[in-house]
Amino acid sequence: MARKFLDLTFTPSVVETQLQFGHGQGQRLAENKALRELELEDDVLSGAEAEFIQARDSFYMATVNEDDWPYVQHRGGPTGFLKVLDEKTLAYADYRGNQQMLSMGNLQGNTRTSLFFMDYANQRRLKILAHSEYVDAREATGTIAELLKSVTDADYPAHIERIVLFHVVAYDWNCPQHITPRYTRSEWRAATDL
């Protein structure tokens, strides 16, 4: 587990609950209170995280509205639609959808976002905490035009309305326990085309 992720998510109430139910991580944190007082730098993505993200064709994105209600949205596209711009920044092109704008509206009041990436076939998952923003793609001049080029998929001709950026704060790899293997059509074809 990345230390920054632990610092942000293992709040005093989480540690208390872990201790209540006899789980070891809470005990270790309770014994090492100095860890929570460290000013930890934001995590940076390594090659392993970048490769994993770029191999995905979907992820889940959670935001919170101004009434403190969470909202989880599935985002999908061709493999690699979520671009790793650098070790701290992810981005994707956002096209016209159902026009509810729930996630985008939530980001107006709270930029904190949780991203959840699943690789069902290989029983792996990656969690990312980030600050998010969106850029209006209709204002594609200067640096926005360059950003637009970096997220555009030439094989997908739809009009890009927004560019969504994630500024990574922390990440954590989860254990494979209870991940039921599932396969996409292309994974299934590759596995059975011997």
ZAMARGU-4260 file (C-alpha; in steps of 0.2 Angstrom, whole numbers, plus 5000, padded with zeros to 4 digits):
<rodrens>
0) 5000/5000/5000 | 5007/5017/4995 | 5010/5027/5011 | 5000/5043/5005 | 4985/5032/5002
5) 4986/5025/5019 | 4988/5042/5026 | 4972/5049/5018 | 4961/5034/5020 | 4965/5027/5037
10) 4957/5041/5047 | 4955/5039/5066 | 4938/5032/5064 | 4944/5019/5052 | 4958/5014/5064
15) 4946/5013/5078 | 4935/5002/5068 | 4949/4991/5063 | 4954/4989/5082 | 4936/4986/5087
20) 4936/4971/5075 | 4954/4965/5079 | 4962/4969/5062 | 4981/4971/5062 | 4983/4987/5051
25) 4974/4998/5063 | 4984/4991/5077 | 5000/4995/5068 | 4994/5013/5064 | 4988/5015/5082
30) 5006/5010/5088 | 5014/5022/5075 | 5005/5038/5077 | 5019/5047/5070 | 5016/5041/5053
35) 4999/5051/5052 | 5009/5066/5057 | 5021/5065/5042 | 5019/5078/5028 | 5019/5065/5014
40) 5022/5070/4996 | 5009/5065/4983 | 5011/5047/4976 | 5018/5046/4958 | 5014/5033/4946
45) 5027/5021/4941 | 5028/5011/4925 | 5018/4997/4932 | 5003/5009/4936 | 5004/5018/4919
50) 5005/5001/4910 | 4990/4994/4920 | 4979/5010/4917 | 4983/5011/4898 | 4978/4993/4896
55) 4960/4996/4903 | 4945/4999/4893 | 4935/5006/4908 | 4935/5012/4925 | 4924/5018/4939
60) 4924/5036/4945 | 4917/5042/4961 | 4913/5060/4966 | 4903/5069/4980 | 4890/5082/4978
65) 4888/5097/4989 | 4875/5088/5000 | 4889/5075/5003 | 4881/5061/4993 | 4893/5050/4983
70) 4890/5046/4965 | 4899/5033/4955 | 4900/5033/4936 | 4907/5020/4924 | 4918/5027/4911
75) 4922/5016/4896 | 4930/5017/4879 | 4943/5009/4868 | 4958/5001/4877 | 4969/5016/4882
80) 4956/5029/4881 | 4962/5035/4898 | 4979/5043/4894 | 4994/5044/4906 | 5001/5061/4903
85) 5014/5060/4916 | 5018/5052/4933 | 5005/5063/4941 | 4992/5066/4928 | 4979/5056/4919
90) 4966/5063/4906 | 4952/5057/4894 | 4941/5065/4881 | 4923/5066/4886 | 4910/5065/4873
95) 4892/5070/4873 | 4883/5057/4884 | 4866/5057/4893 | 4868/5075/4898 | 4865/5073/4916
100) 4882/5080/4920 | 4882/5073/4938 | 4901/5070/4940 | 4905/5086/4931 | 4893/5096/4942
105) 4900/5088/4958 | 4918/5093/4953 | 4912/5111/4954 | 4911/5110/4973 | 4923/5096/4977
110) 4937/5091/4966 | 4941/5075/4976 | 4939/5060/4965 | 4941/5041/4968 | 4945/5030/4953
115) 4944/5011/4953 | 4952/5001/4939 | 4948/4982/4937 | 4957/4969/4928 | 4945/4954/4930
120) 4954/4942/4919 | 4970/4943/4929 | 4962/4947/4946 | 4970/4964/4949 | 4963/4981/4954
125) 4970/4998/4957 | 4963/5012/4967 | 4968/5031/4964 | 4963/5046/4974 | 4965/5062/4963
130) 4959/5080/4962 | 4949/5082/4946 | 4945/5096/4934 | 4938/5097/4917 | 4942/5109/4902
135) 4930/5114/4889 | 4936/5107/4873 | 4927/5121/4863 | 4941/5133/4869 | 4954/5123/4861
140) 4968/5136/4859 | 4986/5136/4865 | 4989/5123/4879 | 4971/5117/4878 | 4974/5113/4859
145) 4989/5103/4864 | 4980/5094/4878 | 4966/5090/4866 | 4978/5082/4853 | 4985/5071/4867
150) 4968/5063/4872 | 4960/5062/4854 | 4957/5045/4847 | 4958/5046/4829 | 4948/5030/4827
155) 4933/5038/4836 | 4925/5052/4826 | 4913/5059/4840 | 4915/5077/4845 | 4924/5080/4861
160) 4915/5092/4873 | 4927/5091/4888 | 4944/5085/4893 | 4944/5077/4911 | 4960/5078/4920
165) 4965/5068/4936 | 4979/5075/4947 | 4985/5060/4956 | 4987/5061/4975 | 4988/5043/4980
170) 4986/5025/4974 | 4985/5008/4981 | 4985/4990/4973 | 4971/4979/4981 | 4973/4961/4984
175) 4965/4948/4972 | 4954/4940/4985 | 4936/4938/4979 | 4939/4945/4961 | 4929/4933/4950
180) 4938/4931/4934 | 4928/4939/4919 | 4933/4941/4901 | 4929/4953/4887 | 4925/4946/4870
185) 4943/4949/4864 | 4951/4941/4879 | 4939/4926/4877 | 4943/4925/4859 | 4962/4926/4862
190) 4961/4913/4875 | 4951/4901/4865 | 4960/4904/4848 | 4974/4891/4851
</rodrens>
